[in-house]
Amino acid sequence: MKKNLICFFAFFIALYSSDVIAQKDSLLTSRTIVPEIKQKRYPVTPFKDTLFYVYNKVGSFSAENRANAITEKIRKLYEDSFFEKDSISVVPSDISQDIIYKNDFVIMSVLDVDGKSENQTAAYIAKRNLNLIKRAIIYQNENYSMLPKRLGYTALLVLIIGVVLYFVGKIFNRVKYHILKNSDKYFKGIRYNNINILMPQKQQFLFMKVYSFIKWLTLVLIVYLSLPLLFSIFPATEAYTKTLLHWILSPAKLAVMGFVRFLPSFVTIIVIIIIFKYAIKVIRFFFDEIKKENIKIDGFYSDWAMPTFNIIRFLLLAFMVVVIFPYLPGSDSSIFKGVSVFVGVLFSLGSSNAIANMVAGLVITYMRPFKIGDFIKIGDESGEVIEKTALVTRIRTPKFEDITIPNSTVLSSTSTNYSSNTNQVNNGLLIHSTVSIGYDVPWKDIHKALIEAALKTEMIEKSPTPFVLQTSLDDFYVSYQINVYTKYPTKQPLIYSSLHQNIQDSFNAAGIEIMSPHYNAIRDGNTTTIPENYLKNDYETPSFNIKNKK
């Protein structure tokens, strides 16, 4: 019985064991037929050690790209010298759990699919990753802080900038000292033809001003261009690097590109200027020949040559500006046009008198009433012409007073030219002075005395000889006018003074009293005032007396 019972249990155990083995074989068989599917994961390793893995992609953003992006963001937090650990938090949204720093910097988003990959909820994964990120950053800051290095880099860079500024300043000062030491060699003034545009002292002064400006501009640029390097050391100020570079590089780029676009127009402007320049040279040569009288044109005087050339040159230059204007940068802009119209209106309103004087100056030029050096009289003013411009005429009186007369006044006034007939061909200017002598002096004696006085006068012409005109027979005296020729019209005051002195001397030597008598008739039988040699022997003396009252 016992033997049978033992055999039964042995059979049962063998049967159970075979069933279990069969089940295991079936599982092994099933695993072999349907292999297990495993997801590929990508580590987040901002500090060499893996913090966690990313399993899933989001849209077109692959899991690998997500892991790399999260790694870079964690490194940025670590590089922030002012990192605040309590500013990291989990903020839930409709589709994800977002780990955010300071409410605006999203470090990563945990989706439901990320939780399923680890058989956890998205909230659990987000909280876990938050703690891992926070502990990793704190550990790195405590053991491998970048702040001392950044401060060291900052101090080193400031030192380098200071050294560069020092040596650049030294170089500028040495160059300045060399230039000032050899100023006579470098500053000789600026001349154009016979015009002194800049004296050497003024040229040196302006150069030193420009040189100082370039020096300080260079130093400021060195400091300014160093600021982006300083700001790039600290992540908090790194954003200002691009801003500072943008402020200086954008205008520079615009200027360079604008100049490149302007190059074709610039070449055209240069060609136009060269054409007009040589055209003016040819015209100037033609009018120089007219001025030298190598070319003669009937009715066109040689002294008209340069004024006419100046008019033609002005018209050509104005036409050149009109031709060049469309090629200037910004000429088609509304601002440029507005400024042009504004300047034109101002010129029209404010230059009416100037234009009137310019037109009068042009008319005077072709009227040829006088030239530089002539002694003239305009209105009540007389003097030597020292300057003729498009707007005014300047004369210098015998008292060395310089008088400026607008050309419009000259054109509307009567002008007298004392120098026009004083060349070698003509006899010269005829000047005169009048004396009045009583009827009792013979006119021949007076003529003789006046001519002798005139011949003794300096700066008068001996040929033709001076002559006397009796200009009037007045009630009490006769007017005698002495006329003399001179070729020194600018010396009239001296000539008149000398002539009057000589007249006094000649009349005193001849015993002639220079007076203008007045007479009252008293009929008492006195003789007449007729000279004795004119009285005939049979002439009966009047019975009335003439009393001479002087």
C-alpha positions in Angstrom: 0.0 0.0 0.0 2.7 2.4 1.0 4.7 1.4 -2.0 1.7 2.2 -4.2 1.2 5.5 -2.5 4.8 6.5 -3.0 4.6 5.6 -6.6 1.4 7.7 -7.1 3.0 10.7 -5.6 6.1 10.2 -7.6 4.0 10.0 -10.8 2.1 13.2 -9.8 5.3 15.1 -9.1 6.8 13.9 -12.4 3.6 15.0 -14.2 3.6 18.5 -12.6 7.3 18.9 -13.4 6.8 18.1 -17.0 3.9 20.5 -17.2 6.1 23.4 -15.7 8.9 22.5 -18.0 6.6 22.6 -20.9 5.3 26.0 -19.9 8.8 27.4 -19.7 9.7 25.9 -23.1 6.6 27.6 -24.5 7.7 31.0 -23.1 11.2 30.6 -24.4 9.7 29.6 -27.7 7.4 32.7 -27.7 10.3 35.1 -26.9 12.3 33.6 -29.7 9.5 34.0 -32.2 8.5 37.6 -31.0 11.6 39.5 -29.8 11.3 42.3 -27.0 11.1 45.9 -28.3 13.4 48.4 -26.5 13.3 52.3 -26.9 16.6 54.1 -27.8 17.5 56.7 -25.2 19.8 59.7 -25.2 21.6 61.0 -22.2 21.6 64.6 -20.8 25.2 65.1 -19.8 26.0 68.8 -19.1 28.8 67.9 -16.7 30.1 64.6 -18.1 27.9 62.5 -15.8 24.4 61.6 -17.1 21.6 63.3 -15.2 18.7 61.5 -17.0 17.6 60.2 -20.4 15.3 61.5 -23.2 13.3 58.8 -25.0 10.8 60.5 -27.2 10.7 63.1 -29.9 8.3 66.0 -30.1 7.1 66.8 -33.6 10.1 67.2 -35.9 12.4 67.7 -32.8 14.1 64.3 -32.4 15.0 62.8 -29.0 18.7 63.4 -29.6 18.1 67.0 -30.4 16.0 67.4 -27.3 18.8 65.9 -25.2 21.4 68.2 -26.7 19.2 71.3 -26.3 18.5 70.5 -22.6 22.2 70.0 -22.1 23.0 73.4 -23.5 20.4 75.1 -21.4 21.7 73.5 -18.2 25.2 74.7 -19.1 23.9 78.2 -19.6 22.4 78.1 -16.1 25.7 77.0 -14.7 27.5 79.8 -16.5 25.2 82.4 -15.0 27.3 84.0 -12.3 24.1 85.1 -10.6 22.3 81.7 -10.6 19.4 81.5 -8.1 18.5 77.9 -7.2 15.1 78.8 -5.9 14.1 80.3 -9.2 13.8 76.9 -10.9 10.3 75.5 -10.8 7.8 73.1 -12.5 4.9 74.9 -14.2 2.2 72.6 -15.6 0.6 73.3 -18.9 -2.2 71.7 -20.9 0.1 69.1 -22.6 3.3 69.1 -20.5 5.1 69.7 -17.3 7.6 72.6 -18.0 10.8 73.1 -15.9 11.3 76.9 -16.0 14.0 79.3 -14.6 12.8 82.8 -13.6 9.4 82.4 -15.3 10.8 82.9 -18.8 13.6 80.5 -19.5 12.2 77.0 -20.4 14.8 74.3 -19.6 12.7 71.4 -20.8 9.2 70.1 -21.2 8.1 66.7 -19.9 5.2 65.1 -21.9 3.0 62.2 -20.9 4.7 60.0 -23.4 8.0 60.7 -21.5 6.4 59.4 -18.3 5.0 56.3 -20.0 8.5 55.5 -21.3 9.7 55.2 -17.7 6.3 53.8 -16.3 5.9 57.0 -14.3 3.7 60.1 -14.5 4.9 63.3 -16.3 4.7 65.2 -13.0 7.0 62.7 -11.3 9.5 62.8 -14.1 9.5 66.6 -14.1 10.0 66.9 -10.4 12.8 64.3 -10.5 14.6 66.1 -13.3 14.2 69.4 -11.6 16.0 68.1 -8.5 18.7 66.5 -10.6 19.3 69.7 -12.5 19.4 71.8 -9.4 21.7 69.5 -7.4 24.1 69.2 -10.4 24.3 73.0 -10.9 24.8 73.6 -7.2 27.5 70.9 -7.0 29.3 72.4 -10.0 29.2 75.9 -8.6 30.5 74.8 -5.2 33.3 72.8 -6.7 34.1 74.3 -10.1 32.7 77.9 -9.9 33.5 80.1 -13.0 33.2 83.4 -11.2 36.9 83.6 -10.1 38.0 82.7 -13.6 35.7 85.3 -15.1 36.9 88.0 -12.7 40.5 87.0 -13.5 39.8 87.2 -17.2 38.2 90.6 -16.7 41.1 92.0 -14.8 43.5 90.6 -17.4 41.6 92.2 -20.2 41.3 95.5 -18.5 45.1 95.4 -17.9 45.7 94.6 -21.6 43.3 97.5 -22.7 45.2 99.9 -20.4 48.5 98.9 -21.8 47.3 99.2 -25.4 45.8 102.7 -24.6 49.1 103.7 -23.0 51.3 102.7 -25.9 48.9 104.1 -28.5 48.9 107.4 -26.7 52.7 107.3 -26.6 52.9 106.6 -30.3 50.6 109.6 -31.0 52.6 111.9 -28.8 55.9 110.9 -30.4 54.5 111.5 -33.9 53.2 114.9 -32.7 56.6 115.8 -31.2 58.3 114.9 -34.5 55.9 116.9 -36.6 56.2 120.0 -34.3 60.0 119.7 -34.3 60.0 119.7 -38.1 57.1 122.1 -38.7 59.0 124.2 -41.2 59.4 121.1 -43.3 55.8 119.9 -43.2 53.9 123.2 -43.0 54.6 125.5 -45.9 51.1 126.9 -46.3 48.5 126.2 -49.0 48.5 128.4 -52.1 46.3 128.3 -55.2 47.8 130.3 -58.1 48.7 133.6 -56.2 46.1 133.2 -53.5 47.3 132.3 -49.9 44.5 130.0 -48.8 46.3 129.0 -45.5 49.3 130.5 -43.9 51.9 128.0 -42.4 50.9 128.9 -38.8 47.2 128.4 -39.6 47.9 125.2 -41.4 49.8 123.9 -38.4 47.1 124.9 -36.0 44.3 123.2 -38.1 46.5 120.0 -38.5 47.1 119.8 -34.7 43.4 120.1 -34.1 42.6 117.3 -36.6 45.4 115.2 -35.2 44.1 115.5 -31.6 40.7 114.6 -32.8 42.0 111.5 -34.5 44.0 110.5 -31.4 41.0 110.7 -29.1 38.8 109.0 -31.6 41.2 106.1 -31.8 41.4 105.8 -28.0 37.6 105.8 -27.8 37.3 103.2 -30.5 39.8 100.9 -28.7 37.7 101.2 -25.5 34.4 100.8 -27.3 35.6 97.7 -29.3 36.9 96.2 -26.0 33.5 96.4 -24.3 32.0 93.5 -26.2 35.0 91.3 -25.0 34.4 92.4 -21.5 30.6 91.8 -21.7 31.1 88.4 -23.3 32.9 87.1 -20.2 29.8 87.2 -18.1 26.6 85.4 -19.4 24.4 88.1 -17.9 26.0 90.8 -20.0 26.7 88.7 -23.1 23.6 89.9 -24.8 25.0 93.4 -24.9 27.9 92.2 -27.0 25.9 92.0 -30.2 24.1 95.3 -29.5 27.4 97.2 -29.1 28.8 95.6 -32.3 25.6 96.3 -34.1 25.7 100.0 -33.2 29.1 100.5 -34.9 29.1 97.8 -37.6 25.7 98.5 -39.0 26.4 102.2 -39.9 29.9 101.1 -41.1 28.3 98.5 -43.3 25.7 100.9 -44.7 28.5 103.5 -45.4 30.7 100.9 -47.2 27.8 99.5 -49.2 26.6 103.0 -50.1 30.0 103.9 -51.3 30.2 100.7 -53.4 26.9 101.5 -55.0 28.0 105.1 -55.5 31.2 104.1 -57.4 29.7 104.1 -60.9 28.1 107.5 -60.4 31.4 108.7 -58.8 33.3 107.7 -61.9 30.8 109.5 -64.1 31.1 112.7 -61.9 34.9 112.6 -62.3 34.6 112.3 -66.1 32.2 115.2 -66.2 34.4 117.4 -64.0 37.5 116.6 -66.2 35.6 117.5 -69.4 34.4 120.8 -68.0 37.8 121.6 -66.5 39.7 121.3 -69.8 36.9 123.1 -71.6 37.4 126.0 -69.3 41.1 125.9 -69.9 40.6 126.1 -73.6 38.2 129.1 -73.2 40.6 130.8 -70.8 43.5 130.5 -73.3 41.3 132.2 -75.9 40.4 135.1 -73.7 44.0 135.4 -72.4 45.1 135.9 -76.0 42.4 138.6 -76.4 43.6 140.3 -73.2 47.2 140.3 -74.6 45.8 141.7 -77.9 47.2 138.7 -79.8 43.6 138.2 -81.0 41.7 141.2 -82.0 37.9 141.3 -82.5 36.3 144.4 -83.8 34.1 146.1 -81.2 35.5 143.8 -78.4 38.0 145.6 -76.1 40.8 143.7 -74.4 39.7 144.8 -71.0 36.4 142.9 -71.5 38.3 139.6 -71.9 38.5 138.5 -68.2 35.1 139.7 -67.2 33.6 137.9 -70.1 35.6 134.8 -69.3 34.4 134.9 -65.7 30.8 135.1 -66.8 31.3 132.1 -69.2 33.1 130.2 -66.5 30.3 130.8 -64.0 27.7 129.6 -66.5 29.7 126.5 -67.4 30.2 125.7 -63.7 26.5 126.1 -63.1 25.7 123.9 -66.0 28.2 121.3 -64.7 26.5 121.3 -61.3 23.1 120.7 -63.0 24.6 117.8 -65.0 26.2 116.3 -61.9 23.2 116.7 -59.6 21.3 113.5 -60.6 24.4 111.4 -59.9 24.8 112.6 -56.3 23.7 110.2 -53.6 20.2 111.0 -52.3 19.5 113.6 -55.0 16.2 111.9 -55.7 15.1 111.8 -52.1 12.3 114.1 -50.9 14.5 115.6 -48.2 17.2 116.6 -50.7 14.6 118.1 -53.0 12.9 120.0 -50.1 16.3 121.4 -49.0 17.1 122.5 -52.6 13.8 124.3 -52.9 14.2 125.9 -49.5 17.7 127.2 -50.4 16.4 128.5 -53.7 13.6 130.4 -52.1 16.0 131.9 -49.5 18.4 132.9 -52.3 15.6 134.5 -54.3 14.2 136.5 -51.4 17.5 137.6 -49.8 19.5 138.4 -52.9 17.4 140.9 -54.8 19.8 143.8 -54.0 22.8 141.6 -54.6 21.5 140.6 -58.0 20.7 144.2 -58.8 24.3 145.1 -57.9 25.7 142.2 -59.9 23.7 143.2 -63.0 24.8 146.8 -62.5 28.4 145.6 -62.2 28.1 143.7 -65.4 26.7 146.7 -67.2 29.5 148.9 -65.8 32.1 146.5 -67.1 30.9 146.7 -70.6 30.2 150.5 -70.4 33.9 151.0 -69.5 33.5 154.3 -67.6 36.6 153.7 -65.6 39.2 151.0 -64.7 41.4 150.2 -61.7 43.8 153.1 -60.9 41.6 155.8 -62.5 40.9 159.0 -60.6 37.1 159.4 -60.7 34.3 161.3 -59.2 30.9 159.6 -58.4 28.3 161.9 -57.0 30.0 163.9 -54.3 32.9 161.5 -53.8 36.1 161.5 -55.7 39.2 159.3 -55.5 41.3 156.6 -57.1 39.6 153.3 -58.1 41.2 150.6 -56.0 38.8 147.7 -56.6 36.0 146.6 -58.9 33.9 143.6 -58.0 30.6 142.2 -59.1 28.8 144.0 -56.3 30.7 147.2 -55.3 33.3 149.7 -56.5 35.8 151.0 -54.0 37.6 154.3 -54.3 40.4 155.9 -52.2 40.1 159.6 -51.6 43.2 162.0 -51.5 42.7 161.8 -47.7 43.2 158.0 -47.9 39.6 157.3 -47.1 38.3 154.1 -48.6 34.7 154.5 -49.8 32.6 151.5 -50.9 29.9 152.4 -53.5 27.3 149.8 -54.6 27.4 149.2 -58.3 23.7 150.0 -58.6 24.5 153.5 -57.2 27.4 153.9 -59.6 25.2 153.0 -62.5 22.5 155.5 -61.5 24.9 158.3 -60.7 27.0 160.6 -62.9 30.6 159.6 -62.9 33.6 161.7 -64.0 36.8 160.1 -65.1 39.9 162.3 -64.7 42.3 159.7 -65.9 40.9 158.6 -69.2 42.9 161.1 -71.3 46.2 161.0 -69.4 48.0 158.4 -71.6 51.0 159.2 -73.8 48.8 159.9 -76.9 46.7 162.6 -75.3 47.8 165.9 -73.8 46.5 165.0 -70.3 43.9 166.4 -68.0 43.2 170.1 -68.2 42.9 171.6 -64.8 42.1 175.3 -64.2 41.7 178.0 -61.5 40.1 181.4 -61.6 41.1 184.8 -60.2 39.1 188.0 -60.5 41.0 191.3 -60.9 39.7 194.8 -61.3 39.4 196.6 -64.6 42.3 198.9 -63.7 45.0 196.2 -64.3 45.9 195.5 -67.9 44.9 192.0 -69.0 48.2 191.3 -70.6 50.0 191.7 -67.3 47.6 189.4 -65.7 48.0 186.8 -68.5 51.7 187.0 -68.2 51.7 186.6 -64.4 49.3 183.6 -64.6 51.3 181.8 -67.2 54.6 182.3 -65.3 53.0 180.9 -62.2 51.7 177.9 -64.1 55.1 177.1 -65.7 56.6 177.1 -62.2 54.1 174.5 -61.0 55.3 170.9 -60.6 53.6 167.9 -62.3 52.1 170.0 -65.1 52.9 169.7 -68.8 55.1 172.4 -70.4 53.7 171.4 -73.8 51.1 172.3 -74.7 51.8 175.5 -72.8 49.4 176.8 -70.2 46.9 179.4 -71.4 44.5 182.0 -69.9 40.8 182.5 -70.6 38.8 185.5 -69.6 35.6 183.8 -68.7 33.5 186.8 -67.8 33.4 190.6 -67.6 31.5 191.2 -64.3 30.2 194.5 -62.9 33.3 195.2 -60.9 36.1 192.8 -62.1 37.2 190.5 -64.8 37.5 186.7 -64.3 40.8 185.2 -65.5 41.0 181.4 -65.8 44.5 179.7 -66.0 44.4 176.3 -67.7 47.3 173.8 -67.4 47.7 170.2 -68.6 48.8 167.4 -66.3 49.1 163.6 -66.5 48.9 163.2 -62.8 45.1 163.4 -62.1 45.5 161.7 -58.7 47.8 164.5 -57.6 45.2 167.3 -58.2 45.1 168.6 -54.6 49.0 169.0 -54.6 48.9 170.6 -58.1 46.2 173.1 -57.2 48.0 174.0 -54.0 51.3 174.6 -55.8 49.6 176.5 -58.6 47.9 178.9 -56.2 51.2 179.5 -54.3 52.9 180.4 -57.6 50.0 182.7 -58.6 50.4 184.6 -55.4 54.2 184.9 -55.8 53.9 186.0 -59.5 51.2 188.6 -58.8 53.1 190.0 -55.9 56.3 190.2 -58.0 54.3 192.0 -60.8 52.8 194.4 -58.3 49.3 193.2 -59.0 46.9 193.0 -56.0 44.6 190.0 -56.1 41.3 191.5 -55.1 37.8 191.7 -56.4 36.9 195.4 -56.2 33.4 196.8 -55.7 32.7 200.4 -56.9 30.4 203.3 -55.9 30.1 206.2 -58.3 30.4 209.7 -56.9 30.2 212.3 -59.7 32.9 214.7 -58.5 35.1 214.7 -61.7 37.6 212.0 -60.8 39.2 210.0 -63.5 37.9 206.6 -64.8 39.3 203.2 -64.1 40.4 202.8 -67.7 44.2 202.3 -67.9 46.0 205.4 -68.9 47.7 204.0 -72.0 44.2 203.4 -73.4 43.1 207.0 -73.0 43.5 209.2 -76.1 44.9 212.6 -75.8 41.7 214.1 -77.1 39.6 212.0 -74.8 37.6 214.1 -72.5 37.6 212.9 -68.9 34.1 212.5 -67.5 33.0 215.1 -65.0 32.1 212.5 -62.4 34.3 210.9 -59.8 34.7 207.1 -59.4 35.8 206.1 -55.9 37.4 202.7 -55.6 36.3 200.9 -52.5 38.2 197.7 -51.9 
